[in-house]
């Protein structure tokens, strides 16, 4: 009996140590994770987004709840002064560190805001936000640095593009000769002028034209082939509002070709956007594990006016892996309260493979927006997060980075 006891003693001790380790880790999980993932300095302010466990939220349908922060081109704008590699790296490192410090796990990073690029591209000129002048090169790869710093901070990286926008108001103030817009404008073949159209104070690529859709899709293909991105996202800029007859020439040509079975103007525009979106989806999926997402307006009536076929995207496969409506309203909004809008989107997403996230208006916190309804309570964002979880949302995206450390504090 003694021999048996001493023979199994090492095994018994090993099992005991293992059990003790499990007990300790179960009591101190956050400490264990912190020691594994801790990088960089702590944020200057203690702002932490609540976890599902802390707020009594329900489990999400995915392995990890999405908690993302948008970093728009306004944040990245250099103010006309070119940053050195060291300055840019330090700038980006601080952004990623602060995003991680609030328990976010993903950054949505503006990569192509104006038919341009924050990376050396064969299709688009360097963005003016890097140097103040579109097409002026920098000696480093801004996108690679941003991706490396995001991953270093433990964040997933989604590359955010505006597919159609060439110019909006005064941005950019001038175009590079390498811009697709200028190449078409300066082409001796004047039919190339049809590839873009003007509307109000903006200039846009025309998605009705196959060559234009190919350019946009090839631009995304360039990103997923050359960079270690985890996802690609397009936002709510489809056809501009108040289009009127800006694309009348193309529509007339389409009707003549289609004969008696032509689509209405609105249906035709919607079909053009659908072709573009499905092409982008296919291009992103050429990279294993990469996801494609769309962040449309929260108001579905507005989406349909812009050619964004959100009901189809939410119900059919082949358009997006996730949808993130921008529900930038308070819970007490007088016309479209947050919960009512969130419920509508929850019912719309019937494609079982699609994730539903909610875009939240961090920039409205502490302001008198929406008839002052954001001032009625102190926990607007946390309350919206709680509700989004309660109806089975898979996560949240906050607009925007510059508002992370202003106004409301999260427990």
N, C-alpha and C positions, 0 to 999 in steps of 0.2 A: 504493500500500500504506500509506504514511504517513497519507494522507487517511482511509483506512478505519479505521486504528488510532485516530486522534484523534477520528473520528466516534463510535466505540463506547466511547471511554475513559470518559465519564461513566456509561454503563450498567454497565461492568465495575466501576467504583468502587462504584456503588450495590449491586451484587450482593455484592461483597466485604464491605461494611459490614453488610449483612443477615446474611450467613453468620456474621460475627464476633459479632453480637448474639445469634443463636441459640445459638452455642457458650457464650457467657457466661451466658445464662439457664439453659442446661442444667446448668451447674456450680453456679449459685447460685439455684435455684428458690425456696427458702424465703425468701431475702432479698428477692426480687422480690415475693412474695406479702405479706410482712410490710410492705413499704413501701407497698403498695396498700391493705392492710386495717387497718393499725395505728391503733387508737383507744384513748383512755384510758390509765391508768397500768398498769404491770405488776403482777401479783399479788404478794402478800407472800410466797408460797411458790412454789417452782418445781415444779409438778405438771403434767405434760403427758401426756395419754392417748396411747398408742402408735398410730402410723399403721400401715396394712397393710404398707407398704413396710419400716418399721422392724422389724416382727415376722415378716416372711416370710409374711404372710397372703395369701390368694387374692383376686383381684379380686371385687368384689361385683356383683350383678345390676343395680345402679342407678348413675346417674351419680356420685353422691356417697354415701359410706357414712354412714348415720345414726349420729350420736354425740350423744345427748341427755341432759339432766339434768332430773329432776323437781323442781319447786319447789312443795311442798305448802302447804296453808293454815297449818300450824303455823309455817312460816318467815315467812309474810306477816302473821301475827297481830300486831296493834299493841299487845297487852297492855292493852287497854282505853283507850288514849290515842290520840286522833285525831291523825294526822300532818298537817302543813300540806302544801300542794302541793310546796313546796321540799324538805321533809323526805322526803316519799314519793318524789319523783323521784330524790333522791340515794340513797335506800335501794335503789330498783329498779336504778338505774344501777350501783351496786356489785355487785349480784347478777349482772347481765348481763355485766359486765366480768370477774368472776371465772370465770363459766362459759366465756366465750370464751377466757380465759387458759389453760385446760387443753385446748385444741384441740377442745372440743365445738362443734357447729354448730347445735344446736336446743335450745330450752327448752320443757318441758312445764309450763305455768303454770296453777295451780289457779284457776279462774275462777268456778265455781259449786259450792261444797262442801256446802251444806246447804239446797237449795231456795231459794237466794239468789243474789246476783250481786255481782261486783266491778266493776260498771258500772251506769250509770243504765238500768234496765230497765222496760219496761211490764208485765212479767209477774211479776217477782220483786223482793223488797226488797233494799236494800243489805245486804251481809253484815256480821255482827257482828264479823268479824275486822278490819274497817276502823276501828271506833270503840269496840267493846265492846258496842254495842247494835244489834240487828238493826233495819234500817229507818232508822237515823239517816243522813242524807245527808252527803256530803262535797261540797266546792265544785268538785271536779275529777273527771275521768274516770280512775279508776285503771287500767282495762284499756287505754285508749288510750295512756297514759303507758308502761305495761309493753310494749306492742307497739312503740311508737316507740323505746324504749330497747333492746329486743332487736334490732330491725333496725339501729339505729345501731351496735350492737356486732357486726353481721355474723351474727346468729343468726336462724334461722327460729323462728316462734312457733306452738305448738300449744296451743289452749285446752282445758283439762282440766276435765271436769265429772263430778260424781256424779249420775246421773240420778234415782235413787229416794230418796236419803237426805234426810230432813227434820230428824231429830234423832238424835244418838248419845250415849248417857250423859247428860252435863250440857251438851252443846253443841248449839245455843245455849241459854243459860239462860232466854231469853224470846223470844217471837215478835212480830214486827211485825203490826199489823192488816192490812197489805197483803200478808202472806204468803198464798199459796194455801191453806195448811193452815188458817189462822185464818179466811179467808173462807168456807171450807167448813164449818168448825166452828161459826161464828156465823150461818150461813145458816138462815133459818126453815124451809127445806126440809131435813128431817132425813135424807133419802136422800143428801144430799151427804156425809154422814159416811163413806160407803163408799169415797170417793176415796182415803183413806189407811187404813193399819192399823198397829197397834202390835205389836212383837215384841221381847221382852226389854226392854232399856232404850232401844230405838230406835223411831222413827216413820218410816214409809216411804210414798211414793206407790205406789198400786196399779197396776201396769202392765196388769192385766187389763181396765181400763176405758178405752175409746177416748178419752174426754175427757182422761184423765190422760196417755195417750201423746201426744195432740195438744199438750198444754201443754209437755211435755218437748221435743218436736220443734220446736215454735214457738220455744222458748227458744234452741235451737241455730240455728234460722233467723235469729233476731234477731241473734245474734253474727256469723254469716257475711255477713249483709247490711250490717251497720253498721261492721264492723271488718276491718282488713287482716290477718286471721289466715291462716296457711299451712296449718293443719290443726285438727281437733277430735278429742279423745280422750276415751273413757270407760274407766274402770278396772274393777276386779274386784268392784265392789259391785252385785250384781244382787239376786235374792231373798236375804234374810238367812238365815243358818244357823238351824237349829232352828225352822223356820216353824210346824210343828205345824198348828193349825187357824186360823191368823190370817186366812186368806182363805176360810174355809169357806162363808160366805154367798154370795160371788161364784161360787165353784166349783159350789155347789148350783144356783144360778140358771142357770149355763152348762149343766149336765147336763140340767136340765129342758127347756131350749131345744134342745139337741142331740139328744135322744131316744136311740135305741139306739146311735148311732155316736159316743158321747161319748169324749173322750180321758181317759186316767188323769190323776190330779192332777199328777204330774210332767210328763207330756206337755203338759198344758194350760199349766202355768207356763212351760215352755220355749217354747211357741208364742207366749205373750204377750211374752216377751223378744225373740223373733225378729221379731215385728211392730214392736216399738219400735226394734230395731237397724236393720232395713231402712228404716224411716222416717227415722231419723237419717242414714243413708247418703245417702238421696235429698236430704234438706235440705242437707247439706254440699255435695253436688255441684251445687247451684244456683249455687255460686260457682266460677267457672272456676279450675282449678289448685289448689283446696283439697282436702285429703285427710282421710279419716275413718279413725281407728284405734281398736283395742280392746286393752286390756292386761289380760287375764284372769289368774287364778292359774296357776302353772306345773303344778300338780297337776290333771290333767284330771278325775279322779274328783270332786274338790271342785267344779270348774266345773259339771259336770252336775247336781250336787245343788242348785246355785244357779240353775238354769235357763239356764245359759250353754251354748249349743249349739256349742261350739268346733269340733267335727268338721265340722259343716255350714259354719260361717263360713270355715273354712280350705279348703274344697273347692268351694264354690259362689260365684258372683259375686253382687253386690248387697248384701253385708253389711259389708264393710270393705276398705279399701285396704291396710292393714297390720295385722298381729297381733303383739303384743309380750308373750308370756307372762312372768310374773314368776317367773323361775327363781332364787329367793332361797335357794339352797343351795350348799354347797361342793362341790368335786369329790370329796371323800372322805365325803360325807354317807352315813350308815349305811343309809338306806332309799331315798332318791331322789337319787343322785349327779348332779351337774350334767350331765355328758356324756351319761348315759343319758336324762335328761329332754330335753336339747337335741336329741338324735337323734330322739326320738319326735315332737317338734314339727316337725322338719325333714321327716319323712315325712308328717306330717298336711297340710302346706301343698301341696296339689296344684292350687289355683287359680293359674294362671300369672301372673295380674295382681296377685296379693297379695305384698306384701313381708313377710318374716319378720325381726323384730328380737328381741333377747333382753334382758329386764329383769334387771339385776344388783344384788345386795344390797350396795351400798357401805356401808350402815350396820352390816353384820356384820363388816367387816374389823377385825382386831385384837381381836375379842371371843371369848368361849368358846361362841358359838352353835353349834348343830348338833353337840352332844357334843364341843365343843372342836376340831372339825376345821378351823376357820378359822385356828387357831394352828399348824398343821402345816407351813405354807409362808409365804413372804414376798411372793409375787406372785399371790395368788388371782385378783384381778380381771383382771390382764394375761393370766394363763393361760386364764381363761374367754373372754376376748376372742379370744385366738389360736385356741381351739378353735371358737368360733362362726364365725369367718372360714373355718376349714378345712372346715366342712361347708356353706358357701354362705350363711350368714346375711347379711342386708343391713345390719346395724348393731346398736347397743346403746343402752339407756336405763339411766341410773344413778339409783338411789334411795338417797340424795336429796341435795339441794344442801348441806345443813348438814354432810354428811359428806365433802364434796369435799376439805377441807383438814385431814383427820384421818387418822391411821393410815398406810396404804400410800402410797408415792410411786411415780409412774409415770415411766419414762424418757422 
